[in-house]
Amino acid sequence: MSTVNLVYFSWVRERIGKGEETLEVPADVVTIADLLAHLKTLGEEYETALEHQNVIRAAINQEHVEHDEPIAGAREIALFPPMTGG
């Protein structure tokens, strides 16, 4: 297991009910996609927030990444909805 600081933005934060948390991540969670799937098992609020996980954007240590990006060594992982506006 490793520990990572998760930060949530916009409606992801609103649906989960917190802006950030420190989480113990199981050893079999190795990518952003794995992390999203794991988070959905933590409760209804996570499942609702991440229901359409394909639209969730992610950043590791403040750098945007794809869902297949490994999370090893991440100090901070941010999850947020697609950017909108102009």
Backbone as JSON, one array per atom type, in Angstrom:
{
  "sequence": "MSTVNLVYFSWVRERIGKGEETLEVPADVVTIADLLAHLKTLGEEYETALEHQNVIRAAINQEHVEHDEPIAGAREIALFPPMTGG",
  "N": [[0.84, -1.19, 0.0], [0.36, 2.26, -0.65], [0.51, 5.74, 0.21], [-1.41, 8.49, -0.79], [-2.13, 11.88, -1.6], [-5.22, 13.06, -2.37], [-6.97, 15.35, -4.41], [-9.93, 17.05, -5.02], [-11.99, 18.63, -7.47], [-14.46, 21.1, -8.43], [-17.61, 19.83, -9.53], [-16.97, 17.22, -8.88], [-15.79, 17.39, -6.36], [-18.01, 18.47, -4.99], [-19.89, 16.37, -5.15], [-18.56, 14.24, -3.87], [-18.14, 15.37, -1.43], [-16.01, 16.48, -0.12], [-12.96, 18.37, -0.28], [-10.38, 17.42, -0.36], [-8.33, 14.57, 0.49], [-6.32, 12.2, 2.28], [-5.24, 9.08, 1.25], [-4.91, 5.58, 1.66], [-3.64, 3.55, -0.73], [-4.32, 0.52, -2.3], [-1.97, -2.08, -3.29], [-2.57, -3.16, -5.79], [-3.61, -1.12, -7.27], [-2.58, 0.66, -9.79], [-2.69, 2.5, -11.87], [-4.24, 5.59, -13.04], [-6.81, 4.91, -13.96], [-7.25, 2.53, -12.51], [-7.26, 3.64, -9.96], [-9.56, 5.28, -10.06], [-11.53, 3.31, -10.36], [-11.17, 1.97, -7.92], [-11.81, 4.02, -6.07], [-14.54, 4.26, -6.54], [-15.54, 2.16, -5.11], [-15.65, 2.99, -2.53], [-17.91, 4.15, -1.49], [-21.27, 5.45, -1.85], [-21.27, 8.19, -2.54], [-18.82, 8.52, -3.84], [-19.15, 6.76, -5.95], [-21.25, 8.02, -7.32], [-20.04, 10.48, -7.99], [-18.02, 9.64, -9.7], [-19.24, 8.27, -11.67], [-19.31, 8.42, -14.5], [-16.58, 7.76, -15.4], [-14.91, 8.03, -17.59], [-14.96, 10.68, -18.42], [-13.71, 12.07, -16.47], [-11.03, 14.11, -15.59], [-7.51, 14.01, -14.88], [-4.68, 14.8, -12.82], [-1.31, 14.36, -12.01], [0.83, 15.28, -9.51], [0.41, 17.93, -10.32], [0.49, 17.82, -13.12], [-1.18, 17.24, -16.1], [-2.56, 14.1, -16.94], [-3.18, 10.97, -18.68], [-5.65, 8.33, -18.32], [-4.33, 5.89, -18.27], [-1.96, 6.32, -17.06], [0.71, 5.52, -14.85], [0.57, 5.58, -11.26], [2.57, 5.42, -9.43], [4.78, 6.8, -7.1], [3.47, 9.21, -7.01], [2.73, 12.24, -5.39], [0.59, 13.88, -5.17], [-2.66, 13.63, -6.42], [-4.96, 14.94, -8.56], [-8.41, 15.19, -9.26], [-10.87, 16.02, -11.59], [-13.68, 17.49, -13.36], [-14.39, 17.73, -16.96], [-12.92, 20.55, -18.62], [-14.6, 23.63, -19.13], [-16.05, 26.44, -20.82], [-14.86, 29.65, -22.1]],
  "CA": [[0.0, 0.0, 0.0], [1.04, 3.55, -0.62], [-0.35, 6.83, 0.62], [-1.43, 9.58, -1.76], [-3.05, 12.97, -1.3], [-6.18, 13.27, -3.46], [-7.61, 16.66, -4.41], [-11.11, 17.02, -5.89], [-12.41, 19.96, -7.92], [-15.76, 21.37, -9.06], [-18.69, 18.95, -9.1], [-16.42, 16.01, -8.27], [-15.69, 17.76, -4.95], [-19.35, 18.63, -4.43], [-20.56, 15.07, -5.03], [-17.87, 13.43, -2.87], [-18.39, 16.04, -0.17], [-14.77, 16.99, 0.48], [-12.03, 18.93, -1.26], [-9.18, 16.59, -0.46], [-8.15, 13.55, 1.51], [-5.16, 11.32, 2.15], [-5.81, 7.75, 1.11], [-4.04, 4.41, 1.48], [-4.0, 2.94, -2.01], [-3.87, -0.88, -2.37], [-0.87, -2.35, -4.21], [-3.04, -3.49, -7.14], [-4.05, 0.12, -7.91], [-1.32, 1.13, -10.38], [-2.93, 3.57, -12.84], [-5.38, 6.47, -12.74], [-8.05, 4.13, -14.18], [-7.39, 1.65, -11.34], [-7.62, 4.49, -8.83], [-10.97, 5.67, -10.2], [-12.34, 2.12, -10.06], [-11.07, 1.74, -6.48], [-12.57, 5.06, -5.37], [-15.97, 3.99, -6.69], [-15.94, 1.15, -4.12], [-15.57, 3.57, -1.18], [-19.19, 4.64, -1.02], [-22.21, 5.95, -2.85], [-20.88, 9.52, -3.0], [-17.74, 8.34, -4.82], [-19.74, 6.12, -7.13], [-21.99, 9.05, -8.04], [-19.11, 11.48, -8.54], [-17.16, 9.05, -10.73], [-20.1, 7.39, -12.46], [-18.84, 8.47, -15.89], [-15.16, 8.01, -15.15], [-14.2, 8.37, -18.83], [-14.89, 12.13, -18.6], [-12.94, 12.65, -15.37], [-9.64, 14.48, -15.92], [-6.61, 13.75, -13.75], [-3.34, 15.38, -12.82], [-0.39, 13.83, -11.01], [1.8, 16.32, -9.16], [0.02, 19.12, -11.08], [0.67, 17.62, -14.56], [-2.29, 16.48, -16.67], [-2.2, 12.75, -17.39], [-4.24, 10.1, -19.18], [-6.09, 7.33, -17.35], [-3.41, 4.75, -18.23], [-0.72, 6.78, -16.43], [1.01, 4.91, -13.55], [0.51, 6.53, -10.14], [3.71, 5.18, -8.54], [5.56, 7.99, -6.8], [2.63, 10.42, -6.99], [2.51, 12.87, -4.1], [-0.76, 14.45, -5.23], [-3.48, 13.32, -7.6], [-6.15, 15.78, -8.63], [-9.47, 14.7, -10.13], [-11.78, 17.12, -11.9], [-14.49, 17.29, -14.56], [-13.84, 18.38, -18.15], [-12.88, 22.02, -18.61], [-15.61, 24.26, -19.97], [-15.93, 27.89, -20.85], [-14.12, 30.16, -23.24]],
  "C": [[0.88, 1.25, 0.0], [0.01, 4.62, -0.25], [-0.26, 7.95, -0.42], [-2.44, 10.63, -1.3], [-3.92, 13.19, -2.54], [-6.84, 14.62, -3.3], [-8.74, 16.6, -5.43], [-11.54, 18.44, -6.23], [-13.82, 19.94, -8.48], [-16.81, 20.37, -8.59], [-18.19, 17.61, -8.59], [-16.32, 16.24, -6.75], [-17.08, 17.83, -4.31], [-20.02, 17.28, -4.2], [-19.89, 14.18, -3.98], [-18.05, 14.04, -1.49], [-17.15, 16.5, 0.57], [-13.83, 17.44, -0.63], [-10.76, 18.13, -1.42], [-9.16, 15.58, 0.67], [-6.84, 12.8, 1.24], [-5.69, 9.9, 2.21], [-4.71, 6.7, 0.99], [-4.52, 3.69, 0.23], [-3.46, 1.51, -2.05], [-2.81, -1.07, -3.46], [-1.34, -2.63, -5.64], [-3.62, -2.28, -7.89], [-2.79, 0.79, -8.46], [-1.48, 2.26, -11.39], [-4.06, 4.47, -12.35], [-6.69, 5.71, -12.91], [-8.3, 3.19, -13.0], [-7.84, 2.45, -10.13], [-9.09, 4.89, -8.89], [-11.88, 4.5, -9.87], [-12.33, 1.83, -8.56], [-11.91, 2.76, -5.7], [-14.07, 4.79, -5.43], [-16.47, 2.94, -5.7], [-16.02, 1.72, -2.71], [-16.89, 4.12, -0.66], [-20.0, 5.25, -2.15], [-21.81, 7.31, -3.4], [-19.75, 9.45, -4.03], [-18.29, 7.74, -6.11], [-20.5, 7.12, -7.98], [-21.05, 10.04, -8.71], [-18.33, 10.94, -9.72], [-17.91, 8.11, -11.65], [-19.64, 7.3, -13.92], [-17.35, 8.75, -15.88], [-14.38, 8.36, -16.41], [-14.11, 9.87, -19.06], [-14.07, 12.82, -17.51], [-11.51, 12.91, -15.84], [-8.8, 14.25, -14.67], [-5.3, 14.48, -13.94], [-2.55, 14.71, -11.69], [0.67, 14.88, -10.78], [1.66, 17.54, -10.07], [0.33, 19.04, -12.58], [-0.48, 16.76, -15.07], [-1.79, 15.15, -17.22], [-3.43, 12.03, -17.93], [-4.55, 9.04, -18.12], [-5.16, 6.12, -17.26], [-2.07, 5.1, -17.57], [-0.5, 6.07, -15.09], [1.01, 5.97, -12.44], [1.67, 6.35, -9.16], [4.49, 6.48, -8.34], [4.76, 9.29, -6.75], [2.52, 10.95, -5.56], [1.08, 13.4, -4.03], [-1.42, 14.04, -6.53], [-4.73, 14.16, -7.52], [-7.14, 15.17, -9.62], [-10.48, 15.8, -10.34], [-12.54, 16.8, -13.17], [-13.85, 17.98, -15.76], [-13.89, 19.9, -18.02], [-13.95, 22.55, -19.55], [-15.36, 25.76, -19.98], [-15.08, 28.35, -22.03], [-13.37, 31.4, -22.94]]
}
